[in-house]
Amino acid sequence: MPIYDYNCSHCEKDFDMNMKIADRDNVSTIECPQCSTVGQIVRQVGAPLIGYSIATSGYGRGAGDGWKEVLKKIHSAPGAKKGFSSFI
């Protein structure tokens, strides 16, 4: 489930919760963890969480592979666009 950022307009406490996408805007029953007020919660715009995937978590790569090595592999692949050498 995605994590959403919320704010209590009563006590100004910011907090996050795991919510179903369909329930993310149904805040009328959410209780503030700080002041226990119900019905004063507003969903905030938050930065997206960038998680790890199999490609970036190290699974299947050697212990010495870092981001520079991964970028070199990407840029040296057939059909890769050139001109990004300043990043590696």
VENHUGI-V885385 format. One line per field, one symbol per residue. ss: DSSP state (~ for helix, > for strand, _ for the rest). Layout:
ss=???
//
This chain:
ss=_>>>>>>>_____>>>>>>_~~~_______>______>__>>>_______________________~~~~~~~~~~________~~~_
//
